């Protein structure tokens, strides 16, 4: 599926979207190793959706053995030309914002039925500082709490390869990566719910304020014009 994402500056960016229902046991994980990376270098370490507060995904999967993975891919050919090859900050921002909005929209439709593995740190409090970062002992909005997918120990690289046959790319030596990709997960105890979410994904995407179009092809007139605008 392709979507047209529009940022706060009214710029249009085509994104590739993919999804797949999975068994939660398919999530490759190594809690100690992956969360160790978080502890060593992430400024969000210690927030409510990150280590050491995030549970191991293996424990979560015991209660929520069914799930869906959703990825968003920003192909670098759609980057503004003024951005250098090793500058992927715009792609990172766009993908994170879109997947967070999508995740919370799905949560709103299935309240209390999903465990949200987001592509970054928890955004449940919006613009407010995380209560854990303020030294408080509990989450102020537990119904909107989400956990970073890496914070639960998920190893994204082999998971993307095994589930979607997608290879995670990295910028090296100033060379342009073909694409930047982010992934989120929604786990459930209900075997049928992931399939329902996947079936309704296009409808939910088209309801988001940041999405101007979502469909199977970029060939129809409206996305074609947006695509031309995005390419300059």
Secondary structure, DSSP 4 states (H G I P E B T S, - for coil): -EEEEE-TT--EEEEEEEEEEEEGGGS-B-HHHHHHHHHHH-TTTTSTTSTTTSPPHHHHHHH--EEEEEEEEEEGGGS-TTS-TT--HHHHHHHHHHHHHHHHHHHHHSTTS-EEEESSS--TTTTSPPTTTTT-SS-TTGGG--EETGGGTB-HHHHHHHHH--------TTPPPSEEEEEEEEEES-TTHHHHHHHTHHHHHHHSTTEEEEES-S-SHHHHHHHHHHT-
